[in-house]
Amino acid sequence: MKKVEAIIRKSKYSAVKEALHAVGVNFFSYWDVTGLGNEKEGHVYRGVAYSTSDIQRRYLSIVVNDDFAEATVDAIINSAGTGEVGDGKIFVSDVQECYRIRTGEKGGDTLR
């Protein structure tokens, strides 16, 4: 099993969610987060300068079976990308075990 963690633009969340559903990923958790990015310049809106170093993003946590990991990552990249600085990051790590609380069963079948 793999844990796919993605930090994406909040404006791209709906597109990412639809892309994940399209590849069969129907369960994941998300949080609104603030982070620091590589963009150093501020923006000016109506004559007021705003710092863009503190960036509002959405953090997704998805656990999938090994055979779904690549499709999950591809869905996020294809739906979250704009080609601009600040599109986000994806991290993939191994998950040792998974348990379904209701039944006590364990293993990859608990993700279905």
Protein Blocks (a to p, Z undefined) as FASTA:
>chain_A
ZZddddddfklmmmmmmmmmmnopabdcddddddddfblbdcdeehiacdfkbccddddd
ddddfklmmmmmmmmmmmmpgoiahibpcdddddfbdcdfknopacjklmZZ
